């Protein structure tokens, strides 16, 4: 089994969900309001001065067991999504990172 982690800016969330539907992925976990720091800058769920929501990320986790056959199709679709968003973005980083790790169900 493999675990796919997709971290994206909130504005890409619906496109990721559409991608899942297109390739037939029905099971996933989504966590909204994920913050951190990286190539695209600092992302936080609230501005420390005003307390208002600011730019946030979304984390998708997809355990690929029998769906592992979808992996090349998912990766290809994610690369296309990235390429679509990087056009006109002056080759700057966009808020989309994808990680693949081994996964084992223990309970």
C-alpha positions as CSV (number, residue, x, y, z in Angstrom):
1,X,0.0,0.0,0.0
2,X,1.0,3.6,-0.6
3,X,-0.1,6.8,1.1
4,X,-0.4,9.9,-1.2
5,X,-0.2,13.3,0.6
6,X,-1.3,16.3,-1.4
7,X,-0.8,19.7,0.1
8,X,-2.4,22.5,-1.9
9,X,-3.5,26.1,-1.5
10,X,-7.2,26.3,-0.7
11,X,-7.9,27.7,-4.2
12,X,-6.8,24.3,-5.7
13,X,-9.0,22.2,-3.5
14,X,-12.0,21.8,-5.9
15,X,-9.6,20.9,-8.8
16,X,-8.1,18.2,-6.7
17,X,-11.5,16.8,-5.8
18,X,-12.5,16.9,-9.5
19,X,-9.3,15.0,-10.3
20,X,-10.1,12.3,-7.7
21,X,-13.6,11.9,-9.3
22,X,-12.1,11.8,-12.8
23,X,-9.7,8.9,-11.9
24,X,-12.1,7.1,-9.7
25,X,-10.7,7.7,-6.2
26,X,-13.6,7.6,-3.8
27,X,-11.8,7.2,-0.4
28,X,-9.6,10.0,1.0
29,X,-9.2,12.2,4.0
30,X,-9.2,16.0,3.7
31,X,-7.9,18.4,6.4
32,X,-8.7,22.1,5.9
33,X,-6.8,25.0,7.3
34,X,-3.3,23.5,7.2
35,X,-0.5,26.0,7.9
36,X,3.3,25.9,7.5
37,X,6.2,27.5,5.9
38,X,7.9,26.6,2.6
39,X,8.8,27.7,-0.9
40,X,5.6,29.7,-1.3
41,X,6.0,31.5,2.0
42,X,4.3,31.3,5.4
43,X,0.8,29.9,5.4
44,X,-1.3,30.4,8.5
45,X,-4.9,29.9,9.4
46,X,-5.1,33.3,11.1
47,X,-3.4,36.7,11.0
48,X,-1.7,37.1,14.4
49,X,-2.6,40.8,14.5
50,X,-6.3,40.7,13.3
51,X,-7.2,37.1,14.0
52,X,-8.9,36.9,10.5
53,X,-8.4,33.9,8.3
54,X,-5.6,34.3,5.8
55,X,-4.2,32.0,3.2
56,X,-4.5,28.4,4.1
57,X,-3.6,25.0,2.7
58,X,-5.6,21.8,2.4
59,X,-4.1,18.4,3.0
60,X,-5.5,15.4,1.2
61,X,-4.5,11.9,2.3
62,X,-5.2,9.0,0.0
63,X,-4.4,5.4,0.9
64,X,-3.8,3.5,-2.3
65,X,-4.4,-0.2,-1.8
66,X,-6.4,-1.7,-4.7
67,X,-6.4,1.8,-6.2
68,X,-2.6,1.7,-6.6
69,X,-3.2,1.1,-10.3
70,X,-4.5,4.7,-10.4
71,X,-1.2,6.1,-9.2
72,X,0.4,6.8,-12.6
73,X,-2.9,8.4,-13.8
74,X,-3.1,10.5,-10.6
75,X,0.5,11.7,-10.8
76,X,0.1,12.6,-14.5
77,X,-3.1,14.6,-13.7
78,X,-1.4,16.4,-10.8
79,X,1.5,17.3,-13.0
80,X,-0.9,18.7,-15.6
81,X,-2.7,20.7,-12.9
82,X,0.7,22.1,-11.8
83,X,1.7,23.0,-15.3
84,X,-1.7,24.7,-15.9
85,X,-1.2,26.9,-12.8
86,X,2.5,27.6,-13.3
87,X,1.8,29.2,-16.8
88,X,1.8,32.9,-16.3
89,X,3.2,32.5,-12.9
90,X,6.7,33.4,-14.0
91,X,7.9,29.9,-12.9
92,X,7.4,30.8,-9.3
93,X,6.4,28.0,-6.9
94,X,2.7,27.4,-6.7
95,X,1.0,26.0,-3.6
96,X,1.0,22.3,-4.6
97,X,3.2,19.6,-3.2
98,X,2.7,15.8,-3.6
99,X,4.4,13.1,-1.5
100,X,4.2,9.4,-1.7
101,X,5.1,7.1,1.2
102,X,4.8,3.4,2.1
103,X,1.6,2.7,4.1
104,X,0.6,-0.2,6.3
105,X,-2.7,-0.7,8.0
106,X,-2.0,-1.8,11.6
107,X,-5.5,-1.7,13.0
